[in-house]
């Protein structure tokens, strides 16, 4: 608000409607002085209206800035409760679907619980982890004009609350990513994605017969030859039955654990990538909207 003292004979600026009306000359008297008082009264009403609008505007900014802290904390609380609720329902389903003897629980079923636990830990760290604070962003250098000081004071308060909200905001963003990545892993114990085929192992072949213990050597040789031929036919059939067969092995546990490692890395990298993309888009948009000089 421009509160400079009016000077005699000054004229009101068209570009500054809040400037005081000019003081009448000393030669003017009577009606001229009354008109000047009326103009001062009207001007004061304009100043009061502008001050009221500015006060309402700054009060609204302060309320929104104060609410940003609670909204950020509420967001972290939502992540905690959502992750805990999903983990509770998931463990209940696992208890019904698997048993120790008939249907053993696969180790890959732990992968979504790890991501959900990571989301809870990160959101809790955002709320509760104490760190060394930075230099306060709430200071400002006052000027000689009350209206400008009001704006500077509000801007300083908004900057201070923004610094509180953005402190450790990376942890909150990472917790949201971890919660989102945990959802596809909920089907891990029920989905096999790593089946491989290998050649069937060599079957256990029938053993060769022992020579018979007979008194007649010629008869013993004939009988033993027949036994060898019969056993050879059995072994040949066994080898023929096993030839060309494959065995399917399930290595889904290894595949899901590999995906979990990638998901954990993505949890910590995704917020940085999103911030980088946002900066690039903002810079490009600023360049695109900048006025172009046509030579």
C-alpha positions as CSV (number, residue, x, y, z in Angstrom):
1,X,0.0,0.0,0.0
2,X,1.4,3.4,-1.1
3,X,1.3,5.6,2.0
4,X,3.5,8.4,0.9
5,X,2.4,11.9,2.0
6,X,0.7,13.9,-0.8
7,X,2.4,17.0,-2.1
8,X,0.7,20.3,-2.9
9,X,-0.3,20.6,-6.5
10,X,0.5,16.9,-7.3
11,X,-1.7,15.2,-9.8
12,X,-3.1,11.6,-9.4
13,X,-1.4,9.1,-11.6
14,X,-3.7,7.2,-13.9
15,X,-1.5,4.1,-13.5
16,X,-1.7,4.3,-9.7
17,X,-5.3,4.5,-8.6
18,X,-4.2,4.4,-4.9
19,X,-2.3,7.7,-5.2
20,X,-3.6,10.5,-3.0
21,X,-5.6,13.3,-4.8
22,X,-3.7,16.6,-5.3
23,X,-3.9,19.2,-2.5
24,X,-5.7,22.3,-3.7
25,X,-3.8,25.6,-3.9
26,X,-4.0,28.0,-1.0
27,X,-5.9,30.4,-3.2
28,X,-8.8,27.9,-3.4
29,X,-11.1,28.1,-0.4
30,X,-14.6,27.1,0.7
31,X,-16.1,24.7,-1.9
32,X,-12.7,23.6,-3.2
33,X,-11.6,22.4,0.3
34,X,-14.9,20.5,0.7
35,X,-14.4,18.8,-2.6
36,X,-10.9,17.8,-1.6
37,X,-12.2,16.3,1.7
38,X,-14.8,14.3,-0.3
39,X,-12.1,13.1,-2.6
40,X,-9.9,12.1,0.3
41,X,-12.9,10.2,1.9
42,X,-13.5,8.3,-1.4
43,X,-9.8,7.6,-1.8
44,X,-9.7,6.2,1.7
45,X,-12.6,3.8,0.9
46,X,-10.6,2.6,-2.1
47,X,-7.6,2.0,0.1
48,X,-9.7,0.2,2.7
49,X,-11.3,-2.0,0.0
50,X,-7.9,-2.9,-1.5
51,X,-6.4,-3.6,1.9
52,X,-9.3,-5.8,2.8
53,X,-9.0,-7.8,-0.4
54,X,-5.2,-8.1,0.1
55,X,-5.7,-9.2,3.6
56,X,-8.2,-11.9,2.6
57,X,-5.9,-13.0,-0.2
58,X,-2.8,-13.3,2.1
59,X,-4.9,-15.1,4.8
60,X,-6.1,-17.6,2.3
61,X,-2.5,-18.2,1.2
62,X,-1.4,-18.7,4.8
63,X,-4.2,-21.2,5.4
64,X,-3.3,-23.2,2.3
65,X,0.4,-23.2,3.3
66,X,-0.4,-24.4,6.8
67,X,-2.7,-27.1,5.4
68,X,0.1,-28.4,3.1
69,X,2.0,-29.8,6.1
70,X,-1.0,-31.7,7.3
71,X,-1.8,-32.9,3.8
72,X,1.7,-34.3,3.4
73,X,1.5,-36.1,6.8
74,X,-1.9,-37.4,5.9
75,X,-0.5,-38.8,2.6
76,X,2.2,-40.7,4.5
77,X,-0.4,-42.0,6.9
78,X,-2.5,-43.3,3.9
79,X,0.4,-45.2,2.6
80,X,1.1,-46.8,5.9
81,X,-2.5,-47.9,6.5
82,X,-3.0,-49.1,2.9
83,X,0.2,-51.2,3.0
84,X,-0.7,-52.7,6.4
85,X,-4.3,-53.5,5.3
86,X,-3.1,-55.2,2.0
87,X,-0.5,-57.2,3.9
88,X,-3.1,-58.4,6.4
89,X,-5.5,-59.5,3.7
90,X,-2.7,-61.1,1.7
91,X,-1.4,-63.2,4.7
92,X,-5.0,-64.4,5.4
93,X,-5.4,-65.6,1.8
94,X,-2.1,-67.4,1.9
95,X,-3.2,-69.2,5.1
96,X,-6.2,-70.5,3.4
97,X,-4.6,-71.4,0.0
98,X,-1.5,-73.1,1.3
99,X,-0.7,-75.8,3.8
100,X,2.5,-77.4,5.1
101,X,1.9,-80.9,3.8
102,X,-0.5,-80.9,0.8
103,X,0.3,-77.5,-0.8
104,X,3.6,-76.1,0.4
105,X,4.0,-72.3,0.5
106,X,6.5,-71.1,-2.2
107,X,9.2,-68.7,-1.1
108,X,8.2,-66.2,-3.9
109,X,5.1,-65.5,-1.9
110,X,7.2,-63.3,0.4
111,X,8.1,-60.8,-2.3
112,X,4.9,-58.6,-2.0
113,X,5.3,-58.6,1.8
114,X,8.8,-57.2,1.3
115,X,7.6,-54.4,-0.9
116,X,4.7,-53.6,1.4
117,X,7.1,-53.5,4.4
118,X,9.4,-51.2,2.4
119,X,6.5,-48.8,1.8
120,X,5.6,-48.7,5.5
121,X,9.3,-48.2,6.5
122,X,9.8,-45.3,4.0
123,X,6.5,-43.5,4.9
124,X,7.3,-43.9,8.6
125,X,10.8,-42.5,8.0
126,X,9.2,-39.5,6.3
127,X,7.1,-38.8,9.3
128,X,9.3,-39.8,12.2
129,X,13.0,-39.7,11.2
130,X,14.7,-36.7,12.7
131,X,17.4,-35.0,10.6
132,X,19.5,-31.9,10.8
133,X,17.4,-29.0,9.7
134,X,18.5,-26.5,7.0
135,X,18.7,-22.8,7.3
136,X,15.3,-21.3,7.9
137,X,13.6,-20.1,4.7
138,X,11.2,-17.8,6.7
139,X,13.3,-14.6,6.7
140,X,12.8,-11.6,4.5
141,X,14.1,-8.1,4.2
142,X,11.3,-5.6,5.0
143,X,10.7,-2.6,2.7
144,X,9.3,0.8,3.3
145,X,5.8,-0.1,2.1
146,X,3.3,-2.0,4.3
147,X,1.6,-3.7,1.4
148,X,4.9,-5.0,0.0
149,X,5.9,-6.1,3.5
150,X,2.6,-8.1,3.7
151,X,3.4,-9.9,0.5
152,X,7.0,-10.5,1.5
153,X,5.8,-11.9,4.8
154,X,3.4,-14.3,3.2
155,X,5.9,-15.4,0.6
156,X,8.4,-16.1,3.4
157,X,5.8,-18.2,5.3
158,X,4.9,-20.1,2.2
159,X,8.6,-20.8,1.6
160,X,9.0,-22.0,5.1
161,X,6.1,-24.4,5.0
162,X,7.2,-25.7,1.6
163,X,10.6,-26.4,3.0
164,X,9.0,-28.5,5.8
165,X,6.8,-30.4,3.3
166,X,9.6,-31.1,0.9
167,X,12.1,-32.2,3.6
168,X,12.5,-35.9,3.1
169,X,9.8,-35.9,0.4
170,X,11.9,-38.3,-1.5
171,X,11.1,-41.0,1.1
172,X,7.3,-40.4,0.7
173,X,7.5,-40.6,-3.1
174,X,9.6,-43.8,-2.8
175,X,7.0,-45.3,-0.4
176,X,4.2,-44.6,-2.9
177,X,6.2,-46.4,-5.7
178,X,6.9,-49.4,-3.4
179,X,3.2,-49.7,-2.6
180,X,2.3,-49.5,-6.3
181,X,4.9,-52.1,-7.3
182,X,3.7,-54.5,-4.5
183,X,0.3,-54.9,-6.1
184,X,1.5,-57.0,-9.2
185,X,3.5,-59.2,-6.8
186,X,0.4,-60.2,-4.9
187,X,-0.1,-63.0,-7.5
188,X,3.4,-64.3,-7.2
189,X,2.6,-67.5,-5.2
190,X,-0.2,-68.4,-7.6
191,X,1.5,-67.6,-11.0
192,X,4.3,-69.7,-12.4
193,X,6.5,-67.8,-14.9
194,X,9.7,-69.8,-14.9
195,X,9.1,-73.3,-16.4
196,X,12.1,-74.9,-18.2
197,X,12.4,-78.2,-20.0
198,X,15.3,-80.6,-19.5
199,X,16.1,-84.0,-20.8
200,X,14.7,-86.9,-18.8
201,X,17.4,-88.6,-16.6
202,X,18.6,-92.1,-17.5
203,X,16.2,-94.6,-16.0
204,X,17.2,-97.2,-13.5
205,X,17.9,-100.2,-15.7
206,X,17.4,-103.8,-14.7
207,X,20.5,-105.5,-13.4
208,X,22.2,-108.2,-15.2
209,X,21.5,-111.8,-13.9
210,X,24.0,-113.8,-12.0
211,X,25.2,-117.0,-13.6
212,X,23.2,-120.1,-12.5
213,X,24.8,-122.6,-10.2
214,X,24.3,-125.9,-12.1
215,X,26.2,-129.2,-12.1
216,X,26.2,-129.4,-15.9
217,X,28.4,-126.7,-17.5
218,X,26.8,-127.0,-20.9
219,X,23.3,-126.6,-19.5
220,X,24.5,-123.8,-17.3
221,X,25.9,-121.9,-20.4
222,X,22.6,-122.3,-22.3
223,X,20.5,-121.1,-19.4
224,X,22.7,-118.1,-18.7
225,X,22.7,-117.1,-22.3
226,X,18.9,-117.1,-22.3
227,X,18.8,-115.0,-19.1
228,X,21.2,-112.4,-20.6
229,X,19.2,-112.2,-23.8
230,X,15.9,-111.7,-21.8
231,X,17.4,-109.0,-19.6
232,X,19.0,-107.3,-22.6
233,X,15.5,-107.0,-24.1
234,X,14.1,-105.5,-20.9
235,X,16.9,-102.9,-20.7
236,X,16.5,-102.0,-24.4
237,X,12.7,-101.4,-23.8
238,X,13.5,-99.2,-20.8
239,X,16.0,-97.1,-22.8
240,X,13.6,-96.7,-25.7
241,X,10.8,-95.6,-23.4
242,X,13.0,-92.8,-21.9
243,X,14.4,-91.6,-25.2
244,X,13.3,-88.1,-26.3
245,X,11.3,-87.4,-23.1
246,X,11.7,-84.1,-21.3
247,X,11.1,-83.0,-17.7
248,X,9.5,-79.7,-16.9
249,X,11.1,-77.9,-13.9
250,X,9.6,-74.8,-12.3
251,X,12.0,-72.1,-11.3
252,X,9.4,-69.4,-10.7
253,X,10.8,-68.7,-7.3
254,X,14.1,-67.6,-8.8
255,X,12.3,-65.5,-11.5
256,X,10.1,-63.7,-9.0
257,X,13.0,-62.9,-6.7
258,X,14.9,-61.5,-9.6
259,X,11.9,-59.3,-10.4
260,X,11.8,-58.2,-6.7
261,X,15.4,-57.0,-6.9
262,X,14.4,-54.9,-10.0
263,X,11.3,-53.5,-8.2
264,X,13.4,-52.5,-5.1
265,X,15.9,-50.6,-7.4
266,X,13.0,-49.0,-9.2
267,X,11.5,-47.9,-5.9
268,X,14.5,-45.7,-5.2
269,X,15.2,-44.6,-8.8
270,X,11.7,-43.8,-10.0
271,X,11.3,-40.6,-7.9
272,X,14.6,-39.3,-9.2
273,X,13.6,-40.0,-12.8
274,X,10.2,-38.4,-12.4
275,X,11.8,-35.3,-10.9
276,X,14.2,-35.2,-13.8
277,X,11.5,-35.6,-16.4
278,X,9.4,-32.9,-14.7
279,X,12.3,-30.5,-14.8
280,X,12.9,-31.2,-18.5
281,X,9.2,-30.8,-19.3
282,X,9.1,-27.5,-17.3
283,X,12.2,-26.2,-19.1
284,X,10.9,-27.1,-22.5
285,X,7.5,-25.6,-21.7
286,X,9.1,-22.4,-20.5
287,X,11.2,-22.2,-23.7
288,X,8.1,-22.9,-25.8
289,X,6.0,-20.2,-24.2
290,X,8.9,-17.6,-24.2
291,X,8.4,-14.8,-26.6
292,X,10.3,-15.3,-29.8
293,X,12.2,-12.4,-31.3
294,X,11.6,-12.1,-35.0
295,X,14.5,-10.4,-36.7
